[in-house]
Amino acid sequence: MIMEKYVKLGERGQVVIPKEIRDAMHLRKTQRIKMINIGSEIVMRPLKEEKEPEDTVLEILKKVKLTEKDWKEIQRERDER
């Protein structure tokens, strides 16, 4: 689907992506977008989600059911280092 909207460049060079386009593209606040200059055209592409390493670790830990004994073993091994 092609959607065309007109926007103004703000005083600080900022562009607001119209809500209809944000919704259609499933864009979220703080999502990174790649801007490409092709001749006299500007192309914007959302970047794939990049997870912080801590988020990946937390997701893994949520899937693994560790007992209190497991946690104590992990702490003991950490303390030995």
N, C-alpha and C positions, 0 to 999 in steps of 0.2 A: 504494500500500500504506500502511496506517495502522499505526504502531507506537507503543505506549504504554509508557513506562517512568517510574518514580518515582525522583527524586533529592532529596538534601538540599542546602539552601543552606549553603555553608561559612561559617566565621567571618568571612571578609573579603568575603562576598557572592558568592563564586565558585560556579559550577555546572559540574559535569563532565557532558559529553554522553556517554551510555553508548556503549560500543564498537560495539554492534550498529547503533546509529543513525549513528555516525560512518562505519562501513563502508558502510552502505546509501546514505549521502549522499556518499560519497567525500570526506570531510573530512580535511584534513591539519593537522599542527601549524602554528601561526602563521597559519592561514587566517582572514581577517576574516569576521565574521558580523554581519549587521544584526539588531538587536532592535527589535521594534515593540510598543508597548503599545496594545492595542485593548480598551478597557473594562477588564474584569477578566482579559483574556487576554494572554499574551506570545507573540509569534510570532517565530521566529528563521529568518533566511534567509541562506544563504551568499552572499557577494558574489562576483561574477565575478573571476577572477584579474586582478590589476593587476600589470603588469610594470614593473620599474624601467627607466628610460630606458637605462641601461647594458646591461641584459640584451637589450633590443631591438637596440641597436647591435651587440652581440656576435653575436647570431643572424644579422644581415645580413652581418657580416664572415665568418662561418663559411660562408655560402653563396657568397660571392664569392672567387674564387681570385686573390689578388694576388701578383704576382711581386716579387722584391727591388727591381727597377727601379721598380715602382709605389710601393712603400713609400718609396723614396728621393725620389721626386717629391712624395709627400704631405708628407714631412718638409721638403723644400725650400720648398714652398708655405707650410707652417706657419711656418717660420723667417723668411720674407719679411714676414709680417704684423707 
